[in-house]
């Protein structure tokens, strides 16, 4: 008689879900009534954490099966909305290190929830034979934020031909070890540069105007009052370098090193024995087919997928910057949740080009909502500057392609590319204060690097 498997995918969700619910209920029934006299109540950190993770775990537990009824669809949508509202509701009540992490997770997992609902609503009222692709739960795809558009294209059909192909399908032990060492050295170098950039930002501090940048910009055009100085632009550029390095290191590089180490220890094997069974299969965490899928995905992530950033300072057009170089982990989400829905709304009534323009504004609108969510949740501040920043970039995107057309790297000469690069640089710097100033008004962001340096 086979023994029950404790380490199953469902138990990875159900057990923590039961613990968090029990912990929350125990506090509710045993806490003094004075705790609930104001909203949101000031809760112990462990209870706040339980309240935050409960809807996430509940959503994961309900996403193990396809969405086959409207009730399940609306239930999951309600849970997603509750989940993203929790960090906003409790803003300003907890230490920035804990709460800011919850806000970031709320934004990231919230995007994943909405994408899951969009992709799987096609299962509604459909027979299994009509489903276009295999169903995957949110838990199975929760770490996969990358899309096929960011996989390096192969140069030749033979996958592992030395020096001729970019695609790696079966990395050797030497390749894995080199990858871990190389990424560690790069991450260490970035951390040193980040500490230097933070030192400069702290050493040469300046007073950030309380009036939002878009209003100061309006005063510049109407009254001639300068909205920004050259010194502040230099300092904002240095701060942007801090943001770039923090995103690169703490949201990608470190996790890439951890993933590579995990792959080296648990997924990679030089053994060719037929009866070899990895520990993940023996423990019951994965079936053989899921093990193969996870292994293939890890190889793609570590060896065949572009980095989170792809030299954004080299962009010579708005499309090149936003679509191919900056924040490649989530910008496809803006396409799915912003560009395509808005474009599809306008497509039946207006010309295709105009529908695409509206779709571009929709994508930047979703990006603006995400960034305003982060600003409000982390800094308890709203000035509308990030909305202005991203929507004006949407307008620049549209006007740029209306004037210059879509960029063709093989047609443009080096001189034309340099002139476009310089023009784009001027445009980016002219609206950069709208992105930086909401962050500079609250210095808590500087606590993050020292925290990670302490615990990593």
Secondary structure, DSSP 8 states (H G I E B T S, - for coil): -----SS-HHHHHHHHHHHHHHHHHHHHHHS-GGGGSSSS----HHHHHHHHHHHHHHHHHHTSS---SHHHHHHHHHHHHHHHHHHHHTTTSS-HHHHHHHHHHHHHHHHHHHHHHHHHGGGTT--GGG-SS----HHHHTT----GGGB---SSSSTT-TTT-S--SS--HHHHHHHHHHHHHHHHHHHHHHHHHHHHHHHT-----SS-HHHHHHHHHHH---S--HHHHHHHHHHHHHHHHHHHIIIIIHHHHHHHHHIIIII------TT---HHHHTTSS-HHHHHHHHHHHHIIIIIB--S---GGG--SHHHHHHHTS-TTTHHHHIIIIIHHHHHHHHTTS-HHHHHHHHHHHHHHHHHHHHHHHHHHHHS---SHHHHHHHHHHHHHHHHHHHH-S--TTTS-HHHHHHHHHHHHHHHHHHHHHHHHHHHTSGGGGHHHHHHHHH-
